[in-house]
Amino acid sequence: MTDFLGPAVRIRWRTGLILGAAVVLGVVMFCWPLLVRTTPGTGATAAGHGVDAPFVFMATLPVLILIVLAELSSGGLDAKALALLGVLSAVDAALRPLGAGTGGIELVFFLLVLAGRVFGAGFGFVLGATSLFASALLTGGVGPWLPFQMLASSLVGMGAGLLPKRVRGRWEIAVLSGYGVLAAYFYGLAMSMFTWPFLAGGSALDFVPGAPLGENLHRFLVFTVLTSTLGWDTGRALTNLAAILLLGPAILVVLRRAARRAAFEPDR
């Protein structure tokens, strides 16, 4: 067997800068409720921005994702990687309806974690976006929340590609299982942060534009615990844990074999 170096999607220095900027801006877009501030005499202005901000982000986030995907694909996504991306996106999209809506059971993320692990951070980022987009088309889940779902999923896939490469065997499965649990809660909290200002509605759990960071953060955490959000995230985390423990070793073998046959071996 011949060794081939390099990830499935090569990240050049310019691509890395754009990807890093997208991650920072994406986190800011998710966390905007905690970043709204007021100064004396500007409370009404801050409240207005608190209403406007999510709609501005809904318009700009798809553009940001498209810029990153275009940069990643320009010279870094060859025909073989594109074919693998298409197959894995289709499989992930088909898996999502099997469990969605039942106690937080979602099968889309464990394969994303395993593929990101094998094919690298760039591939994981692209796969996260394409998988959620394809599954949204399949399930009729297209809406203003979709770009945020795509970005959160992309960050999950990218993070899997950044895990330590030298870990193998049982330790690798243990690391991936732990990451799958953390990724499930990250995804859930990110989407809850986006929807919180719209869903809390008329209670002490409301998002208050311009309130101190600690106060709004406390409201958000209480909202997460007292609603079904945390339970849903726990269902997603347990699904990832069980799927990676039971299916992870076999799927990793298949994905690595595909990587070698495609003439790249990104997980060295």
C-alpha positions in Angstrom: 0.0 0.0 0.0 1.3 3.4 -1.0 1.1 6.3 1.5 -0.5 9.5 0.2 -0.2 12.7 2.2 -2.6 15.6 2.5 -6.2 16.1 3.4 -9.2 15.5 1.1 -9.6 19.2 0.9 -6.4 21.1 1.0 -6.4 24.3 3.0 -4.0 26.9 1.7 -3.0 29.9 3.8 -5.6 32.2 2.3 -8.2 29.6 2.7 -7.2 29.1 6.3 -7.6 32.8 7.0 -11.0 33.0 5.4 -12.1 29.8 7.3 -10.8 31.3 10.6 -12.6 34.6 9.9 -15.8 32.7 9.1 -15.6 30.7 12.4 -15.2 33.9 14.4 -18.0 35.7 12.6 -20.2 32.6 12.8 -19.7 32.5 16.6 -20.5 36.2 16.8 -23.7 35.6 14.8 -24.8 32.8 17.1 -24.0 34.7 20.3 -25.5 38.1 19.2 -28.1 38.1 22.1 -25.2 38.2 24.6 -23.3 40.9 22.7 -26.0 43.6 22.5 -25.1 46.5 24.8 -26.7 49.8 25.9 -25.2 53.0 27.2 -27.2 55.6 29.2 -29.9 57.0 27.0 -29.6 54.4 24.2 -31.9 51.7 25.5 -34.5 52.1 22.7 -31.8 52.0 20.1 -30.3 48.8 21.5 -33.8 47.2 21.7 -34.2 48.1 18.0 -30.9 46.5 17.1 -31.9 43.5 19.2 -34.9 43.0 16.9 -33.0 43.8 13.7 -29.8 41.8 14.3 -31.1 38.2 13.7 -32.6 39.3 10.3 -29.4 40.9 9.3 -27.5 37.7 10.2 -30.0 35.6 8.3 -29.2 37.6 5.2 -25.5 37.7 5.6 -24.7 34.2 6.9 -25.6 32.3 3.6 -23.2 34.7 1.8 -20.5 33.9 4.3 -21.0 30.2 3.9 -20.9 30.4 0.1 -17.6 32.4 0.2 -16.0 29.8 2.4 -17.3 26.9 0.3 -16.1 28.6 -2.9 -12.7 29.2 -1.4 -12.4 25.6 -0.1 -13.4 24.2 -3.5 -11.1 26.4 -5.6 -8.1 24.2 -6.2 -8.6 22.2 -3.1 -11.6 19.9 -3.9 -10.7 17.5 -6.8 -13.1 15.1 -8.6 -12.4 12.2 -6.2 -13.1 14.3 -3.1 -16.2 15.8 -4.7 -17.5 12.3 -5.4 -16.9 11.2 -1.8 -18.6 14.4 -0.7 -21.6 13.7 -2.8 -22.0 10.1 -1.5 -21.5 11.0 2.1 -23.9 14.0 1.9 -26.5 11.8 0.3 -26.1 9.1 3.0 -26.2 11.7 5.8 -29.3 13.3 4.3 -31.0 9.9 4.1 -30.1 9.1 7.7 -31.6 12.3 9.2 -35.3 11.5 8.7 -34.9 8.1 10.4 -34.7 9.6 13.9 -35.6 13.3 13.7 -38.5 14.2 15.9 -38.1 11.3 18.3 -36.6 12.3 21.6 -33.7 14.2 20.0 -32.5 11.1 18.2 -30.6 12.3 15.1 -28.3 10.1 13.1 -26.8 12.8 10.9 -24.0 13.8 13.2 -22.1 10.6 14.0 -21.2 10.0 10.3 -20.2 13.7 10.0 -17.8 13.2 13.0 -16.3 10.0 11.5 -15.9 11.5 8.0 -14.3 14.7 9.4 -11.9 12.6 11.4 -10.7 10.6 8.3 -10.9 13.2 5.6 -9.7 16.3 7.5 -11.1 19.6 8.8 -11.7 21.2 5.4 -13.7 18.2 4.2 -15.6 18.1 7.5 -16.6 21.7 7.1 -17.9 21.3 3.6 -19.7 18.0 4.5 -21.4 19.6 7.4 -22.9 22.3 5.2 -23.9 20.0 2.3 -25.4 17.3 4.6 -27.7 19.7 6.4 -28.6 21.5 3.1 -29.5 18.2 1.4 -31.4 16.9 4.4 -33.4 20.1 4.6 -34.4 19.7 1.0 -35.3 16.1 1.7 -37.4 16.8 4.8 -38.8 20.1 3.9 -36.8 21.9 6.6 -35.8 24.9 4.5 -36.2 28.1 6.4 -34.3 31.1 7.9 -32.7 28.7 10.5 -31.1 26.6 7.8 -27.9 28.7 7.3 -27.3 28.6 11.1 -27.8 24.8 11.1 -25.4 24.5 8.2 -22.7 26.6 9.9 -23.1 24.8 13.3 -22.9 21.4 11.5 -19.8 22.6 9.5 -18.1 23.5 12.8 -18.8 20.1 14.1 -17.3 18.4 11.1 -14.3 20.7 11.1 -13.6 20.1 14.8 -13.6 16.3 14.2 -10.8 16.9 11.6 -8.8 18.8 14.1 -8.7 16.1 16.7 -5.2 14.5 17.5 -4.2 12.3 14.6 -1.9 9.9 16.4 -4.7 8.4 18.6 -5.8 5.0 17.3 -7.7 1.9 18.3 -9.9 2.0 21.3 -8.6 5.4 22.4 -9.6 6.8 19.1 -13.1 5.5 19.5 -13.2 6.9 23.0 -12.0 10.3 21.9 -14.5 10.4 19.0 -17.3 9.3 21.3 -16.5 12.1 23.8 -16.3 14.6 20.9 -19.6 13.3 19.6 -21.3 14.0 22.9 -19.8 17.5 23.2 -20.6 18.3 19.5 -24.2 17.4 20.1 -24.5 19.8 23.0 -22.6 22.5 21.1 -25.0 22.2 18.1 -28.0 22.3 20.4 -26.9 25.2 22.4 -25.9 27.2 19.3 -29.3 26.7 17.7 -31.0 27.4 21.0 -29.1 30.7 21.3 -30.3 31.6 17.8 -33.9 30.8 18.5 -34.1 31.9 22.1 -35.0 35.6 21.5 -38.0 34.4 19.4 -39.2 31.5 21.5 -38.9 32.6 25.1 -41.9 35.0 24.9 -43.5 36.7 27.8 -41.7 35.3 30.8 -38.8 35.7 33.0 -36.8 33.7 30.5 -37.1 36.4 27.8 -34.0 37.8 26.0 -33.6 41.4 27.1 -31.8 43.5 24.6 -29.0 45.5 26.3 -29.2 43.6 29.6 -25.8 42.8 31.2 -24.0 39.7 29.9 -24.4 37.8 33.1 -28.1 38.5 33.3 -28.9 37.4 29.7 -26.6 34.4 30.1 -28.5 33.3 33.2 -31.8 33.7 31.5 -30.6 31.6 28.6 -29.3 28.8 30.8 -32.5 28.7 32.7 -34.5 28.7 29.5 -32.4 25.8 28.2 -32.8 23.7 31.3 -36.5 24.4 31.9 -37.6 23.7 28.4 -37.2 20.6 26.3 -34.1 21.9 24.7 -31.6 20.3 27.0 -33.5 16.9 26.9 -33.4 17.1 23.1 -29.7 17.8 23.1 -29.1 14.9 25.5 -31.0 12.5 23.1 -28.7 13.7 20.3 -25.6 13.2 22.5 -26.6 9.7 23.5 -27.3 8.8 19.8 -23.9 10.0 18.8 -22.3 8.1 21.7 -24.1 4.8 20.9 -23.6 5.1 17.1 -19.8 5.8 17.3 -19.2 3.1 19.9 -21.1 0.5 17.9 -20.5 1.5 14.3 -17.5 3.7 14.5 -14.7 1.1 14.2 -16.2 -0.5 11.1 -17.1 2.8 9.4 -13.6 4.2 10.0 -12.1 1.2 8.3 -14.4 1.7 5.3 -13.7 5.5 5.1 -9.9 5.0 5.3 -10.0 2.4 2.6 -11.9 4.8 0.4 -9.4 7.5 1.2 -6.5 5.3 0.1 -8.2 4.2 -3.1 -8.9 7.9 -3.9 -5.2 8.5 -3.6 -5.1 10.6 -0.5 -4.7 9.6 3.1 -5.6 12.7 5.2 -5.5 11.1 8.7 -1.8 10.6 9.1 
